[in-house]
Amino acid sequence: MNRVCKKCLMREMAAADALMIEKYMAAIKAEDRVPEGEYERRLSLCKECERLNAGICAACGCYVELRALSPVSRCPYHSW
């Protein structure tokens, strides 16, 4: 039986899941995104969070890779 990694991001999981996230991310214009360095910083904080569960934030239910991309989004626990 395959186990889901609770501390993984969607891009580290099944190819179909990663493709779905990539599709949504591609639809977001570059000017509507945080800089790449800020995006990766946010994701690294999410990976350390106990509320991350298989790429989803247990606090708010979002896909963290999408939420971290938006300059107007915030972590529900103020980590970023």
Contacts in CASP RR format, 6 or more apart in sequence:
PFRMAT RR
TARGET T0000
AUTHOR 0000-0000-0000
METHOD contacts of the structure
MODEL  1
MNRVCKKCLMREMAAADALMIEKYMAAIKAEDRVPEGEYERRLSLCKECE
RLNAGICAACGCYVELRALSPVSRCPYHSW
4 13 0 8 1.000
4 54 0 8 1.000
5 12 0 8 1.000
5 13 0 8 1.000
5 54 0 8 1.000
6 52 0 8 1.000
6 53 0 8 1.000
6 54 0 8 1.000
7 47 0 8 1.000
7 52 0 8 1.000
8 54 0 8 1.000
8 55 0 8 1.000
9 43 0 8 1.000
9 46 0 8 1.000
9 47 0 8 1.000
9 52 0 8 1.000
9 55 0 8 1.000
9 64 0 8 1.000
9 65 0 8 1.000
10 17 0 8 1.000
10 18 0 8 1.000
10 20 0 8 1.000
10 21 0 8 1.000
10 54 0 8 1.000
10 55 0 8 1.000
10 63 0 8 1.000
10 64 0 8 1.000
10 65 0 8 1.000
11 18 0 8 1.000
11 21 0 8 1.000
11 22 0 8 1.000
11 65 0 8 1.000
12 18 0 8 1.000
13 54 0 8 1.000
13 55 0 8 1.000
21 63 0 8 1.000
21 65 0 8 1.000
21 66 0 8 1.000
24 63 0 8 1.000
24 66 0 8 1.000
25 65 0 8 1.000
25 66 0 8 1.000
25 69 0 8 1.000
28 69 0 8 1.000
28 70 0 8 1.000
32 70 0 8 1.000
32 71 0 8 1.000
33 39 0 8 1.000
33 69 0 8 1.000
33 70 0 8 1.000
33 71 0 8 1.000
34 42 0 8 1.000
34 68 0 8 1.000
34 69 0 8 1.000
34 70 0 8 1.000
34 71 0 8 1.000
39 68 0 8 1.000
39 69 0 8 1.000
41 80 0 8 1.000
42 64 0 8 1.000
42 68 0 8 1.000
42 75 0 8 1.000
42 80 0 8 1.000
43 64 0 8 1.000
43 65 0 8 1.000
43 68 0 8 1.000
45 75 0 8 1.000
45 79 0 8 1.000
45 80 0 8 1.000
46 52 0 8 1.000
46 57 0 8 1.000
46 64 0 8 1.000
46 68 0 8 1.000
46 75 0 8 1.000
46 79 0 8 1.000
49 57 0 8 1.000
49 77 0 8 1.000
49 79 0 8 1.000
51 57 0 8 1.000
51 58 0 8 1.000
51 59 0 8 1.000
51 77 0 8 1.000
52 58 0 8 1.000
52 64 0 8 1.000
55 63 0 8 1.000
55 64 0 8 1.000
55 65 0 8 1.000
56 62 0 8 1.000
56 63 0 8 1.000
56 64 0 8 1.000
57 63 0 8 1.000
57 64 0 8 1.000
57 67 0 8 1.000
57 75 0 8 1.000
57 76 0 8 1.000
59 76 0 8 1.000
59 77 0 8 1.000
60 67 0 8 1.000
60 76 0 8 1.000
62 73 0 8 1.000
67 73 0 8 1.000
67 75 0 8 1.000
68 80 0 8 1.000
74 80 0 8 1.000
END
